[in-house]
Amino acid sequence: MNVLMNQDFNIKQEQIPAFKSHDEARTYFKNLYGDRFLNRGTDLSEGKRVSIYHLVKDPNVYQPYMESFSHEIKHEITNMDVFKSYNTIEIDENGNVHFES
């Protein structure tokens, strides 16, 4: 049985601990969500390195969408389900977490 099947993927800012580093925050989310917490790259914001992660809520919708980027024929988005299939979580080098729920 998949333990994550019944897991609540709604994150509330007040439930997130204060982290001292990016690694501490990343480890927290990785331990909580396992393979559904995916690194999607890094960016610079106000001179700080920010890592961008996706928390996959619905792999059956998310996976085909992400795989479509590696094909010449792109996936056509016909509804908002793709965007509801994951949350974006940003973690800066100091462990500050930002996300839209």
C-alpha positions in Angstrom: 0.0 0.0 0.0 1.3 3.4 -0.9 1.6 5.5 2.3 1.6 8.7 0.4 -1.8 7.9 -1.2 -3.6 9.3 1.8 -1.1 12.0 2.7 -2.2 15.6 3.0 -0.2 17.7 0.5 -1.7 21.0 1.7 1.2 22.9 3.3 0.5 25.6 5.7 3.2 28.2 6.4 2.6 28.1 10.2 3.4 24.4 10.2 6.8 24.7 8.7 9.7 24.9 11.2 12.3 27.6 11.0 15.3 26.2 9.2 19.0 27.3 9.5 20.1 26.2 6.0 18.9 25.0 2.6 20.1 21.5 3.4 18.1 21.4 6.6 14.9 22.5 4.8 15.4 20.1 1.9 16.0 17.2 4.2 12.8 18.0 6.1 10.7 18.0 2.9 12.4 15.0 1.5 11.8 13.0 4.7 8.2 14.1 4.7 7.4 13.5 1.0 10.0 11.2 -0.3 10.1 10.8 -4.1 7.3 13.3 -4.5 9.6 16.1 -3.6 11.6 16.9 -6.7 14.4 19.4 -7.5 13.5 21.4 -10.6 16.5 23.7 -10.7 18.0 26.8 -9.1 17.6 30.6 -9.7 19.0 33.8 -8.2 16.7 36.1 -6.2 17.9 39.2 -4.5 21.5 37.9 -4.8 20.7 34.6 -3.1 20.6 31.1 -4.7 17.1 29.7 -4.6 16.3 26.1 -5.3 13.0 25.3 -6.9 11.2 22.1 -6.0 7.9 20.5 -7.0 5.8 18.6 -4.5 3.9 16.2 -6.7 0.3 15.7 -5.5 -1.0 13.7 -8.5 1.7 11.8 -10.3 -0.7 10.4 -12.9 -1.2 14.0 -14.2 2.2 15.4 -13.4 4.4 12.7 -14.9 3.0 12.7 -18.5 3.1 16.5 -18.5 6.8 16.7 -17.4 7.7 13.9 -19.8 6.1 15.9 -22.7 9.0 18.4 -22.4 11.4 15.8 -23.7 9.4 15.2 -26.9 9.1 17.2 -30.0 5.3 17.1 -29.8 4.4 19.1 -26.7 1.6 18.2 -24.3 -1.4 20.5 -24.9 -2.8 21.9 -21.7 -6.6 21.8 -21.9 -7.5 22.4 -18.2 -5.9 23.4 -14.9 -5.4 19.8 -13.7 -1.7 19.9 -14.6 -1.2 23.0 -12.3 -3.1 21.4 -9.5 -1.0 18.2 -9.7 2.0 19.9 -7.9 3.0 22.8 -5.6 6.2 24.8 -6.2 8.4 25.2 -3.2 11.3 27.6 -3.2 14.1 27.2 -0.6 16.9 29.8 -0.4 20.5 29.2 0.8 19.5 30.3 4.3 16.6 27.8 4.6 13.8 30.3 4.0 10.9 28.6 2.4 8.4 30.2 0.0 5.4 28.5 -1.7 2.0 29.1 -3.0 -0.7 26.8 -1.7 
